[in-house]
Amino acid sequence: MKADPAITVTGLVKRYDSRAVVDEVSLTVEQGEIFAIVGPNGAGKSTTIETIAGLRTPDAGTVRVFGHDPIGDRTAVRGLLGVQLQESSFQDKLTAREIVDTYAGLYQDPLDSGELLDRLGLGPSAGTRYAKLSGGQQQRVSIAVALVGRPRVVILDELTTGLDPQSRRETWGLVEDLRDDDVTVLLVTHFMEEAERLADHVALIDRGRVVASDTPAGLIGDAGLAQQLRFTTAAALDEDWILRLPEVSAVARDRHEFVVTGDERMLFSVVSLLGAHDIVPDRLQVDQPTLDDAFVAITGRLLDTDHTTLEAAR
Ligand SMILES: Nc1ncnc2c1ncn2[C@@H]1O[C@H](COP(=O)(O)OP(=O)(O)OP(=O)(O)O)[C@@H](O)[C@H]1O
């Protein structure tokens, strides 16, 4: 039997000055998955997760965290949910260890702060004041704070914004470790690469609404984007042979370089064709569409349908 979802959001509406910044959002985050919410600036991502965390009151709709209402059942939800909010800031003069200890004091059975800091690679910096930590270390302190209460679900908002590529990759490793420990992760990001790499499920939010929701592969597949295959060969090869393949929609040629566009079955048929003519291509490369491409395609389609602007998606 399938486990109950970790988080369900149904018809959530949040208004500011009568403007709905979250407009009938529904989401289901299954236990043990990494669920990413992506979308342009101002789309309503932070408002959605802050409402899930019980920090904002919905104007309509329901939010449940393991069946509990974050506002009506605050104590139960606090024990189940860890939250790292965008631009968390802590007292500059406190050390990493003191900050985590302070939050540990809020829980009945917290993790050992020293062990947690060690696990997050902060052992050597445990005695360093927050203000003296690097950006990546400060982010890890905020993760430690989110994890110290042994949450079953953790919300991470723009976790890797401002980190250098190496710290970002290390942080991705930490998020994957959480999933390996059966912690459900709801993350907000505007890095498509991050969502594609980490998430089991992605919801794309735009102007307060969920406009697409699926696995990264499902979103890319549904966007109907073509693949490209590039190769070079000095052999006698007529591009019409390739163009006749039903999987191929276009062939561009620049002397010895061929760029073939087609659907996902194109690679096999083109390579088979080359093999049948005893042609071994040089520098064969497949360009797969990415989640970023899918995002642009999906939001572009929305643009086509209602003629409104979507600056951040461009
Ligand atoms: N307390 C508030 N009062 C009035 N408007 C607000 C408030 N908080 C957020 N908003 C507005 O609601 C909209 C959604 O904001 P939100 O922070 O949820 O978006 P976001 O998708 O998280 O954006 P970003 O990626 O820039 O953080 C924005 O237009 C924002 O200006």
The ligand as a Tripos MOL2 file, in Angstrom:
@<TRIPOS>MOLECULE
LIG
   31    33     1     0     0
SMALL
NO_CHARGES

@<TRIPOS>ATOM
      1 N1          4.1910   40.3370    2.6710 N.pl3     1 LIG1
      2 C1          3.8980   40.6700    1.4140 C.ar      1 LIG1
      3 N2          3.1070   41.7210    1.1270 N.ar      1 LIG1
      4 C2          2.7860   42.0580   -0.1320 C.ar      1 LIG1
      5 N3          3.2260   41.3860   -1.2190 N.ar      1 LIG1
      6 C3          4.0370   40.3330   -1.0040 C.ar      1 LIG1
      7 C4          4.4170   39.9120    0.3020 C.ar      1 LIG1
      8 N4          5.2210   38.8170    0.1940 N.ar      1 LIG1
      9 C5          5.3330   38.5750   -1.1200 C.ar      1 LIG1
     10 N5          4.6350   39.4690   -1.8470 N.ar      1 LIG1
     11 C6          4.5040   39.5020   -3.3060 C.3       1 LIG1
     12 O1          3.9770   38.2570   -3.7130 O.3       1 LIG1
     13 C7          4.5370   37.8440   -4.9440 C.3       1 LIG1
     14 C8          5.1180   36.4550   -4.7890 C.3       1 LIG1
     15 O2          6.2720   36.5330   -3.9460 O.3       1 LIG1
     16 P1          7.1250   35.2500   -3.5740 P.3       1 LIG1
     17 O3          8.2490   35.7130   -2.6870 O.co2     1 LIG1
     18 O4          6.2470   34.1750   -3.0630 O.co2     1 LIG1
     19 O5          7.6740   34.8240   -4.9950 O.3       1 LIG1
     20 P2          8.8720   33.8620   -5.3570 P.3       1 LIG1
     21 O6          8.3680   33.0030   -6.4560 O.co2     1 LIG1
     22 O7          9.3670   33.1610   -4.1410 O.co2     1 LIG1
     23 O8          9.9470   34.8730   -5.9130 O.3       1 LIG1
     24 P3         11.5370   34.9330   -5.7160 P.3       1 LIG1
     25 O9         12.0830   33.8290   -6.5570 O.co2     1 LIG1
     26 O10        11.8740   36.2790   -6.2420 O.co2     1 LIG1
     27 O11        11.7920   34.7620   -4.2530 O.co2     1 LIG1
     28 C9          5.5670   38.8860   -5.3230 C.3       1 LIG1
     29 O12         4.9660   39.7690   -6.2510 O.3       1 LIG1
     30 C10         5.8420   39.6100   -4.0140 C.3       1 LIG1
     31 O13         6.1890   40.9530   -4.2480 O.3       1 LIG1
@<TRIPOS>BOND
     1     1     2 1
     2     2     3 ar
     3     2     7 ar
     4     3     4 ar
     5     4     5 ar
     6     5     6 ar
     7     6     7 ar
     8     6    10 ar
     9     7     8 ar
    10     8     9 ar
    11     9    10 ar
    12    10    11 1
    13    11    12 1
    14    11    30 1
    15    12    13 1
    16    13    14 1
    17    13    28 1
    18    14    15 1
    19    15    16 1
    20    16    17 2
    21    16    18 1
    22    16    19 1
    23    19    20 1
    24    20    21 2
    25    20    22 1
    26    20    23 1
    27    23    24 1
    28    24    25 2
    29    24    26 1
    30    24    27 1
    31    28    29 1
    32    28    30 1
    33    30    31 1
@<TRIPOS>SUBSTRUCTURE
     1 LIG1         1 GROUP 0 **** ****
